[in-house]
């Protein structure tokens, strides 16, 4: 049976002024426009800089005599030349990959951490094949030069190169590590690996880069062919190393020590959902916003070795932080048994799923499953900080069953306090739709009505003038794909749809 309705405004609500000053809304929208312009400028600058580094690498190769090897050399020389330039490009892309995953704030705020990591994965699919081409072209080139020929000759050349020095042996190990990382990044392999094992394997990317450095900066290599080439590569190595060291390791440790986060309480929300509230020192100085997530590590047996990304499920108030977690695995289920006072280490905050880029007065919040957590925090921010006029926010909360709607009572109180609307959408999903089926539940009724009703049409009925809303969306990945499709068909421009994806 389908349930679609607006939650009654009779339940108790927090003390929030019902009048929403228009100037607060105008200020919020003006800041949103300024932030969008900032994001566009920073994104353009970052992309132009990345492209410039690739151009510099290619120019450096040709100025260092690479054009002679490719144009005028023998067949063997040309193969070696191809291997050389491909190796330079591959290392440059690998370092850019590490920067994308270094949690640099400007990258995070411009793109969002999920999109930055997606670009990181895309570059990985390019970089590893280039590294293999680099090794293969050089081995074949030397084989052709020596006239060995055949598979045996190529293998002999490879073994000769590998044993030609410690730097080449380390570079070979680095290549093997990169291949292992690439293999474990394939979707089939990811499904068989736990997050903890996948994360541990990917940390070896740092070891791969470190092992490759002696070979790259050895005397006579293309990385040290000229003073400016040496300066370029040393600068890039230092920038990447400093970024990773500071943003991934030192800053999280310093923040965790400074704020001294401890578990304050654990609340059982439903059969498999728990909320964990933490408190600490000077939390008003931790720059976390509603909608963002942190990587949480609890100093408790069985939990300490892995950090997991969970969004704050309540607007940060400067005193406490709260996450709400569904027990999808042994790690998340173990949070139910955390003891008061357990120390908490955090990395972050991360993510661009915030109202910073909001430029429209009306807001549509769509959530499913545990994806409700950042949506609930954003709603609280809009209500408490009075950044939305009464009636300008609509919350669509999707679930197969009413028992699968954690935090729904809190959301109902917040929408009531702000004069907004909550529309629960309850029932098994219709085929190919993110919405429950229409009709009285009978197969004939559902089939007859679904033939003439698209998701876009139903969305327009649920949310009049939906095309004029700023939309925030969080839930399972395939479900979000269907929602985005419906939103596009209903006339919502892509730039006004915001989501966050936590797939790894």
C-alpha positions in Angstrom: 0.0 0.0 0.0 1.3 3.5 -0.9 1.3 6.3 1.6 1.8 9.9 0.3 0.8 12.7 2.6 1.8 15.8 4.5 2.7 15.3 8.1 0.3 17.1 10.4 1.3 20.3 12.1 -0.1 19.3 15.4 3.0 17.7 16.9 5.4 19.6 19.3 8.2 21.6 17.7 11.4 23.3 18.8 11.4 26.9 19.8 12.1 28.5 16.4 10.5 31.8 15.3 7.9 31.2 12.7 8.4 34.5 11.0 11.3 34.3 8.5 12.9 37.8 8.0 13.3 38.4 4.2 16.7 39.9 4.7 18.1 36.7 6.1 17.0 34.8 3.0 18.3 37.4 0.7 21.7 37.3 2.5 21.8 33.5 2.2 21.0 33.6 -1.5 23.6 36.4 -2.2 26.2 34.3 -0.4 25.2 31.4 -2.6 25.7 33.3 -5.7 29.1 34.5 -4.5 30.1 31.0 -3.6 29.1 29.7 -7.0 31.3 32.3 -8.7 34.2 31.3 -6.4 33.7 27.6 -7.2 33.7 28.3 -10.9 36.9 30.4 -10.7 38.7 27.9 -8.5 37.6 25.0 -10.7 38.9 26.8 -13.8 42.2 27.6 -12.1 42.7 24.0 -10.9 41.9 22.5 -14.3 44.1 25.0 -16.2 47.0 24.3 -13.8 46.6 20.6 -14.2 46.6 20.9 -18.0 49.6 23.3 -17.8 51.6 20.7 -15.9 51.1 18.1 -18.7 52.0 20.6 -21.3 55.2 21.5 -19.4 56.1 17.8 -19.2 55.8 17.3 -22.9 57.7 20.5 -23.8 60.5 19.5 -21.4 60.8 16.1 -23.1 61.1 17.6 -26.6 63.5 20.3 -25.5 65.6 17.6 -23.9 66.2 15.8 -27.2 63.0 13.7 -27.3 62.1 15.0 -30.7 65.3 13.4 -32.1 64.5 10.0 -30.7 60.9 10.0 -32.0 61.6 11.6 -35.4 65.1 10.6 -36.5 66.0 7.5 -34.5 65.9 3.9 -35.3 62.8 1.7 -34.6 64.3 0.8 -31.3 65.0 4.5 -30.5 61.5 5.4 -31.3 60.1 2.7 -29.0 62.3 3.9 -26.2 61.3 7.5 -26.9 57.6 6.5 -26.7 58.3 4.8 -23.4 60.1 7.8 -22.0 57.4 10.4 -22.8 54.6 8.0 -21.7 56.5 7.5 -18.4 56.7 11.3 -17.8 53.0 11.8 -18.5 52.1 8.8 -16.3 54.1 10.1 -13.3 52.6 13.6 -13.7 49.1 12.1 -13.8 49.9 9.9 -10.7 50.9 12.9 -8.7 47.7 14.8 -9.8 45.8 11.7 -8.6 47.4 11.9 -5.2 46.5 15.6 -5.0 42.9 14.9 -5.8 42.8 12.4 -2.9 44.8 14.6 -0.5 41.7 16.3 0.9 42.9 19.7 -0.1 40.1 22.1 1.0 40.0 24.1 -2.2 39.5 21.0 -4.3 36.8 19.7 -1.9 34.9 23.0 -1.9 35.1 23.5 -5.6 34.1 20.0 -6.6 32.9 18.0 -3.6 35.0 15.1 -2.2 32.9 12.5 -4.1 33.5 14.1 -7.5 37.2 14.7 -6.7 37.6 11.0 -5.9 35.7 10.1 -9.0 38.2 12.1 -11.0 41.0 10.4 -9.0 39.6 7.0 -10.1 39.3 8.0 -13.8 42.9 9.2 -13.8 43.9 5.8 -12.3 42.3 4.0 -15.2 44.5 6.1 -17.5 47.7 6.2 -15.4 48.2 2.4 -14.8 47.9 1.5 -18.5 50.4 4.3 -19.3 52.9 2.9 -16.8 52.6 -0.6 -18.4 53.1 1.0 -21.8 56.1 2.9 -20.5 57.7 -0.4 -19.2 56.7 -2.4 -22.3 57.9 0.2 -24.9 61.3 0.6 -23.3 61.8 -3.2 -22.9 60.8 -3.8 -26.6 62.9 -0.8 -27.7 66.1 -2.1 -26.1 65.3 -5.6 -27.5 64.9 -4.2 -31.0 68.2 -2.2 -30.6 70.1 -5.3 -29.6 68.4 -7.5 -32.2 67.5 -10.2 -29.7 64.0 -10.7 -31.0 61.3 -13.0 -29.8 59.6 -13.3 -26.4 62.7 -14.8 -24.8 64.7 -11.7 -25.9 62.1 -9.4 -24.4 62.0 -11.3 -21.1 65.8 -11.2 -21.0 65.9 -7.5 -21.6 63.3 -7.0 -18.9 65.3 -9.0 -16.3 68.5 -7.1 -17.3 66.8 -3.8 -16.8 65.2 -4.8 -13.5 68.5 -6.0 -12.1 70.4 -3.0 -13.5 70.3 -1.1 -10.2 68.4 -0.7 -7.0 66.4 2.2 -8.4 65.1 0.1 -11.3 64.2 -2.8 -8.9 62.2 -0.4 -6.7 60.5 1.1 -9.8 59.5 -2.4 -10.7 58.0 -3.0 -7.3 56.2 0.3 -7.6 54.7 -0.8 -10.9 53.4 -4.0 -9.4 51.8 -2.1 -6.5 50.0 0.2 -9.0 48.7 -2.8 -10.9 47.4 -4.4 -7.7 45.6 -1.1 -6.8 44.1 -1.0 -10.3 42.9 -4.5 -10.1 41.3 -4.0 -6.7 39.5 -0.9 -8.1 37.6 -2.9 -10.6 33.9 -3.0 -9.5 33.9 -6.9 -9.3 36.9 -6.8 -7.0 35.5 -4.0 -4.9 32.4 -6.0 -4.2 34.5 -8.8 -2.8 36.7 -6.7 -0.6 35.7 -5.0 2.7 36.2 -1.3 2.9 39.0 -1.8 5.4 41.0 -4.1 3.0 40.3 -1.9 0.0 41.5 1.2 1.9 44.7 -0.6 3.1 45.6 -1.7 -0.4 45.1 1.9 -1.8 47.4 3.3 0.9 50.2 1.5 -0.9 49.9 4.1 -3.7 52.1 6.4 -1.5 54.7 3.6 -1.2 54.6 3.2 -5.0 55.4 6.8 -5.6 58.2 6.8 -3.0 59.7 3.7 -4.5 59.6 5.2 -8.0 61.4 8.5 -7.0 65.0 7.2 -6.9 64.6 5.9 -10.5 63.0 9.1 -11.8 65.5 11.4 -10.2 68.6 9.3 -11.1 71.3 11.0 -13.1 70.6 10.9 -16.8 66.9 10.4 -16.6 64.3 12.7 -18.3 63.3 14.0 -14.9 66.8 15.5 -14.4 67.6 16.3 -18.1 67.9 20.0 -17.3 67.9 22.4 -14.3 64.4 23.6 -15.0 63.1 20.0 -15.4 64.8 19.0 -12.1 63.2 22.1 -10.4 59.8 21.3 -11.9 59.7 17.7 -10.6 61.2 18.5 -7.2 58.6 21.2 -6.8 55.7 18.9 -7.8 57.0 16.1 -5.5 57.3 18.5 -2.6 53.8 20.1 -3.2 52.2 16.7 -3.3 54.1 15.2 -0.4 53.3 18.3 1.8 49.6 18.3 0.8 49.2 14.6 1.7 51.2 14.8 4.9 49.3 17.9 6.1 45.8 17.4 5.0 45.6 13.6 5.3 47.7 13.0 8.4 48.9 15.9 10.5 45.8 18.1 10.5 43.4 15.3 11.4 45.6 14.3 14.3 46.0 17.9 15.5 42.2 18.6 15.2 41.4 15.4 17.1 43.8 16.3 19.9 42.7 19.9 20.1 39.0 19.1 20.3 39.3 16.0 22.4 36.2 14.4 21.1 34.5 11.8 23.3 31.3 9.8 22.9 28.6 11.4 25.0 25.7 9.0 24.3 24.4 6.4 21.9 20.7 6.4 21.1 18.8 3.5 19.5 16.7 5.0 16.8 15.2 1.9 15.3 15.9 -1.9 14.8 19.2 -1.3 13.0 19.9 2.5 13.4 21.8 4.2 16.1 22.7 7.9 16.7 26.1 8.6 18.3 26.6 12.0 19.9 30.1 13.3 20.6 31.3 16.3 22.6 34.6 18.0 22.9 36.5 21.3 23.4 35.9 24.4 21.2 33.8 22.6 18.7 32.6 26.0 17.4 36.1 26.3 15.8 35.7 23.0 13.9 34.6 24.2 10.4 31.9 21.6 9.8 28.6 22.6 8.1 25.3 20.9 7.9 25.4 18.3 5.1 29.1 17.6 5.4 30.7 14.4 6.6 33.8 13.4 8.5 35.8 10.2 8.6 35.2 8.8 12.1 37.6 6.5 14.0 36.6 5.3 17.5 39.4 4.3 19.9 37.7 1.0 20.8 38.5 -2.7 20.2 37.5 -3.6 16.6 36.8 -0.1 15.6 40.1 1.8 15.8 41.8 0.5 12.7 39.3 1.8 10.2 37.8 5.3 9.6 34.4 5.5 8.0 32.7 8.4 6.3 29.5 9.4 8.1 27.5 12.7 7.7 26.5 14.7 10.7 22.8 14.2 11.3 22.3 17.3 13.2 23.2 20.9 12.5 26.5 21.6 14.3 25.8 23.8 17.3 29.4 24.4 18.5 28.9 22.0 21.5 28.2 18.5 20.1 28.3 16.6 16.9 26.0 13.7 16.0 26.0 10.9 13.4 23.3 8.4 12.7 24.4 5.1 11.4 22.6 2.0 10.0 24.1 -1.3 10.9 25.1 -2.4 7.4 28.2 -4.3 8.5 30.1 -5.5 11.6 31.8 -2.1 12.0 28.7 0.1 11.9 26.7 -2.4 14.0 29.5 -2.3 16.7 28.8 1.4 17.3 25.7 0.4 19.2 28.0 -0.8 22.0 30.2 2.3 22.3 30.8 3.4 25.9 30.4 6.9 27.1 33.8 8.6 27.1 35.3 6.6 24.2 37.8 8.8 22.4 37.0 9.8 18.8 39.4 10.7 16.1 38.1 12.5 13.0 39.3 13.5 9.5 37.5 16.4 7.8 35.0 17.9 7.5 34.6 17.1 3.8 31.9 17.5 1.1 30.2 20.2 -0.9 26.7 19.0 0.0 25.8 22.2 1.8 23.6 25.2 1.3 26.7 27.3 0.5 25.8 27.2 -3.3 22.1 27.7 -2.9 20.7 30.5 -5.1 17.0 29.7 -5.2 14.5 30.7 -2.5 12.5 27.4 -2.7 14.3 24.2 -1.5 13.4 20.6 -2.1 15.0 18.0 0.1 14.8 14.4 -1.0 16.1 11.5 1.1 15.9 7.7 1.2 17.2 5.3 3.8 20.1 6.4 5.9 20.7 9.2 3.3 18.3 11.2 5.4 21.1 12.1 7.8 22.7 15.1 5.9 19.2 16.1 4.7 17.9 16.3 8.3 21.0 18.5 9.2 20.4 20.9 6.2 16.7 21.2 7.1 17.6 22.1 10.7 20.0 24.8 9.4 17.4 26.3 7.2 14.9 26.4 10.0 17.1 27.4 12.9 19.1 30.0 11.0 15.9 31.2 9.3 17.4 31.0 5.8 14.1 29.9 4.2 10.7 31.6 4.4 7.7 29.7 5.8 6.5 27.2 3.2 9.5 27.4 1.0 11.0 24.0 2.0 9.5 20.6 1.0 10.9 17.3 2.3 10.3 14.1 0.4 11.2 11.1 2.5 11.2 7.8 0.7 10.9 4.3 2.3 9.5 0.9 1.6 8.0 0.7 5.0 7.2 3.2 7.8 9.6 1.4 10.1 12.5 2.2 7.8 12.3 6.0 8.4 14.9 6.9 11.0 14.7 10.5 12.4 11.3 11.1 10.8 9.9 12.5 14.0 12.7 15.0 14.2 12.1 16.0 10.6 8.4 16.4 11.3 9.1 18.7 14.2 11.5 20.8 12.2 9.1 21.2 9.2 6.3 22.2 11.6 8.5 24.7 13.3 9.5 26.4 10.0 6.0 26.1 8.5 7.3 23.7 5.8 6.0 20.5 4.4 7.1 16.8 4.9 5.7 14.3 2.4 6.4 10.7 3.4 6.5 8.4 0.3 6.0 4.9 1.6 5.6 1.6 -0.3 7.7 -0.7 -2.5 9.0 1.1 -5.6 7.3 0.9 -8.9 9.2 -0.8 -11.7 11.9 1.6 -13.0 10.8 4.4 -10.7 12.1 5.9 -7.5 8.5 6.5 -6.3 6.0 4.0 -4.8 3.3 2.9 -7.3 0.0 4.8 -7.6 -3.5 3.3 -7.2 -5.2 1.2 -4.6 -2.5 -1.4 -4.6 -4.1 -3.9 -7.0 -2.0 -5.0 -9.9 -4.6 -3.8 -12.5 -4.8 -0.4 -10.8 -1.1 0.0 -10.6 -0.5 -1.1 -14.2 -3.3 1.1 -15.6 -2.2 4.2 -13.9 1.5 3.8 -14.3 1.1 3.6 -18.1 0.1 7.3 -18.2 2.1 8.8 -15.3 5.8 9.5 -15.4 8.0 10.3 -12.4 8.2 13.9 -13.7 4.5 14.3 -13.7 4.1 12.8 -10.3 6.9 15.0 -9.0 5.2 18.1 -10.4 2.0 17.1 -8.5 3.9 16.5 -5.2 5.9 19.7 -5.5 4.2 22.4 -7.6 6.8 24.6 -9.6 9.5 22.0 -8.8 11.6 23.4 -11.6 12.2 26.5 -9.6 13.6 24.7 -6.5 17.1 24.2 -5.3 17.2 20.4 -4.8 19.3 18.4 -2.3 19.3 14.7 -2.8 20.8 11.8 -0.7 20.2 8.1 -0.8 21.4 4.9 -2.5 23.3 5.5 -5.7 21.0 3.7 -8.2 18.0 5.4 -6.5 19.6 8.8 -6.8 20.2 8.2 -10.5 16.4 7.6 -11.0 15.6 10.7 -9.0 18.0 12.9 -11.0 16.4 11.6 -14.2 12.9 12.5 -13.0 14.1 15.9 -11.8 15.7 16.7 -15.2 12.4 15.6 -16.9 10.5 17.9 -14.6 12.6 20.8 -15.7 15.1 21.2 -12.8 18.5 22.4 -14.3 21.5 20.2 -13.4 23.3 23.1 -11.7 20.4 23.3 -9.1 20.7 19.6 -8.1 23.1 18.7 -5.3 24.0 15.2 -4.1 26.7 13.4 -2.3 27.8 9.8 -3.0 29.8 7.7 -0.6 30.7 4.7 -2.9 34.3 3.6 -2.7 
